[in-house]
Amino acid sequence: MKFIANSLLDIDGQRTYPGCCVELDADTAAPLVACGFIYPDPDDVSEDEADEQPAADEQPAAEDAVTGHLDPAQFESLTAADLRKMADDMGIKGAKGKNKAQLIAEICAQEVSVAAEDAAASPDDL
C-alpha cells in the first residue's frame, strides 16, 4: 500500500522526506500511521474504499475509539533517530538520552487510540 510521509524518516534504509510517497506493508506502516508519521495515499484508495471513508466531520467520536499499546516488534526496523523523533512527537520527555531499546519501550508504554472500526480490521486491511 502507498503512504505519504509527514516527516523525515529512514525506513528499511530508504530516506523518506515529508510529502514523499512510500510503499510499505501493513505491519511496517501501522505504528507509523498511528503516530502520524505517514498517512495512506488518497490516490491509492480504490473508488469503493473511498466511498466507505467517512468525511472529516463524520470521524468517529472519542467513545468510538479503542485504546491500547503498540507492538515493540513493529519498531525494530526504525533507527534510533526516527524513534527519538517519534518519542518527541508523542510528548515523551528525555528521548535524547535513551538508546533504541529504551525508546521502543517508552513508545510502547504510551497508550494510543484508534477508531473502533480500524481496531476490528485485520492488518491486511490497513
Buried (B, 14 or more C-beta within 10 A) or exposed (E): BBBBBBBBBEBEEEEBEEEBEBEBEBBBBBBBBBBEBBEBBEEEBEEEEEEEEEEEEEEEEEEEBEEEEBEBEBBEEBEBEBBBBBBEBBEBEEBEEBEBEBBBEBBBEBEBBBBEBBEEEEEEEB
